[in-house]
Amino acid sequence: MFIQARAARNNMALQNASASQSFLPIREIRDSVVVLVDGGMRMVLMASSLNFALKSQDEQMALLIQFQNFVNALDFHVEFFIQSRRLDIQPYLRILEDRMKEQTNDLVKIQTKEYLDFVKNFTESTNVMSKSFFVVVPYSPPIVEIQRGVFGKLFGGRSKKTEMESAAADSFEKHRSQLEQRSYVVAQSLASLGVRSVILGTEELVELYYKLFNPGEKDAPQEGSYTNNEAV
């Protein structure tokens, strides 16, 4: 009886997970590209920050003009995303505790203990936040091509399966190249503002989206090609 009840609960949990995944807009993540359910593609750039407040008034004005020119020069839209998360200080505290145990000098051990207590008290009374900055670059394949792919799946015979898969792979690489060119344009424009950026790889994208959709989890799936059911 207990085993049957447990099996029923597990089946219900799997059904709820599948129902939740059906609302996600992501179909798969591969080759540094997020493929959406509607066929759209996205690349994500992680960007460094810029301390605008420490700049002089002339420098601030120059940056604003450069940023305005950058946005006006784009012939596609981009999304700026800022992620704020509470900094997990526990790994750092464990390192300090290990160093304190290894110390043979009593004075250094006391100072390490005092510093450890200070960090613990400070982080308990204050929310220490870490911020990450991202730029999402989109690309939408032509609608005619998407419809042709759908009709091919409906009316194509089994003999054409390999041909269709090969065409889909070629199409993906062609669109990925277009998206990559857009991303490079954005990266170069950000570099002119003094902001460093890098295109996130597949594993980094999976970790980013996994933590967004599962804020209570710390570990993301392993690297590979991720479909909707695997990634989130």
Buried (B, 14 or more C-beta within 10 A) or exposed (E): EEEEEEEEEEEEEEEEEEEEBEEBEBBBBBEBBBBBEEBBBBBBBBBEEBEEEEBEEEEEEEBEEBBEEBEEEEEEEBEEBEEEEEEEBEEEBEEBEEEBEEBEEEEEBEEBBEEBEEBEEEBEEEEEEEEEBBBBBBBBBEEEEBEEBEEBEEEEEEEEEEEBEEBEEEBBEEBBEEBBEBBBBBBEBBEEBEBEBEBBBBBBBBBBBBBEBEEEEEEBEEEEEBBBEBBB
